[in-house]
Every structure is written in C-alpha cells, then in structure tokens.
Amino acid sequence: MTDKIQTVLPTGILAGIAATLLVLGANAQLSFASLLYAASSLPIFIAGLGWGNRAAVIGIVTAAVLGAILVSPMFAVAMAVFTLIPAGWLSHLANLARPASELGGPDNLMAWYPISDILLHLCGLVTIAVIALGVAIGYGPELTDQMVDAMTAALKAQEPAFTPEPAGMAQTKSLLVLMLPLVQGGVWVTLLFTAFYIAVRIVSRSGRALRPREDMPSALRMNRHAIFIFLGGIVLSFLGGVPAMIGATICGTFGAGFLMAGFASLHFRSLGKDWRIPVLVLCYLSSMLVLPAIAILILGLSDTRRTIALTPLKADASPDNKTTENKN
C-alpha cells in the first residue's frame, strides 16, 4: 500500500505525458487518428485501475497542461472531454466496492461496481461529448450539405459525366446529418471500452489491479434502464431538427453498448460448443452488414442484467477508492 502511494505522482505524470503524445501522434498521422485518440485513454485507464483515483486525476491534469502549452487551451479541453475524463471516470467506477452484506450477500465478500453500469456511464459520457462537439463546431444540415457538395464536386472533377439526381442528393444530405453522429458515437463507445478492456488485462497481469479481472462474456451486459434511453433516442430521431440529431447520437452510443453486450452474450452462449469458432467468426464478419448487426443488437437488448463481481473482503482496502455502489 505504501509503495502504491509513493508511486502515485510519477505514475500519474507519466500517464499524462503518454496520453498527450498519443493525441499529438493522432494529429500528425490522420490515417490512424481515431485509434490513436482512443489509445490516449489507455495510460489514464492503467493509472486509475492500478494506482487509484489520484493517479488518474494527476494524469488528466498533466495531459491538459501539456496540451494547452504545446498546442492550445481548446486542444487541451477537447482532449480532456473526449478521452481523458471518460477514462478517469470509468477507472474510478471500476474501483468502487462495498461489503457484499450491504447488498444481501455474505459478510466476508466485497461487491464491485457492475460492468453493466460502467458501460452505461460510458455511453452517457460519449453522448454528452458528441453533442458538445456538435455545438462547438455548429454541426447541422448546413455543415453536412457543404460536405456532400464538396464530395460531389470532387467526383465531378474525376468523372465529368457524373450527374447526381437532385432527389438522390437531397436524400443523401438528410441521411448524412443523422448518420454522422450515430456512427461517431457508436465507434467512440466501442474504442473507449476496448481501451478499458485492454487496460484491465494489462493491470491484472502486472499484479497492481485494485479490481478483480472478470469474465467479460458473462459480465458484459447493458443495464436494463438503458433500454428506455435507447428507445427515447429512436423516438427523438423521428422528430427532425436538433432533437433528431440528439436522438441519432443516443442511438449510436447506446446501440454500440447493446451491440457489444450482444457479442458478449454470443461468446457466453457458445462456450464449450464445437461450432463456437466458425459461428463467432461468421457473426463478426456479418455484423458489417446492417441486418446481422441489428440481430446481434437485439440479442443484447434481450439479455440485460447487472452481474456483480465478488471477492474476499480485505481489511486494508484503499481509502482512495472505498465508496458505495448503487443497489439493484
């Protein structure tokens, strides 16, 4: 415990430096920008999961200061909002624990914050971040119309005979204004949760994990309350205007959560089956198409629950992370 406390400050600073370098690398290498941006959350996840909240906060502050000095204050704010703060908050949630007796369990066990609730928080944070980005850049039909017009002009320059139909152009523009936030939100939720999962494995192997490593196929589900948020996003997407864009964002973020839960359910249901590998490969490949992806998403919607990890109670639980968890 003393060793962990002594290494909190340097660990947090190193995490912040690594996160900043990854974001700067994303700006320099646009081909892998999304992956590098998402990877910038990995050092914060590792610091938070292995050394606690203080290390994660130090890492976030360090990265924000470096970003403001090396690039600009707005760059630092964007980096913090979209990757670092969500990583710090999720690592904080992952370290939350309480005696299982408070939930009706045995007296000698500790109950950890459910993965389903962590995923719910992630979907909510990404939804807020994407909406904030849209407000900051003035996202709307005017911006997407300009994008479609620019792409059309580029196609015409390469193929002078290309003449799009006005009706088709109008449909493309109306579809794109909803598809961009939907796809962006879904991809960002998936990438950040992947970074969280990788960090959990790294910290668990290092022996510094505050939280026990769980079996994701059985633990990764969405909270049942997320269904109502997802349905609300679907309703909003039919209202048009700003509500439709917000609804599309919600559908993308929470839809990604249910999609990951569906894949986890597939992994869990296929355990020990001879056909496991070919079926999983087929499901992953076919999920690139709309209908198979919807089928897996529906599987995630049909299997919502909160699985709580239990471990032996330790008398020397870290005061940095000792707090309570919501009851069922």
PECORWO-V821751 format. One record per helix or strand. SS is the DSSP state (H for helix, E for strand). FROM is the first residue (numbers start at 1). TO is the last residue. If there is no record, write none. Layout:
BEGIN
ss = {SS & SS}
from = {FROM & FROM}
to = {TO & TO}
END
This chain:
BEGIN
ss = {H & H & H & H & H & E & H & E & H & H & H & H & H & H & H & H & E & E}
from = {2 & 8 & 30 & 53 & 73 & 97 & 100 & 109 & 115 & 141 & 166 & 216 & 226 & 241 & 276 & 290 & 310 & 322}
to = {6 & 28 & 51 & 70 & 94 & 99 & 103 & 112 & 137 & 158 & 206 & 219 & 237 & 269 & 286 & 302 & 312 & 322}
END
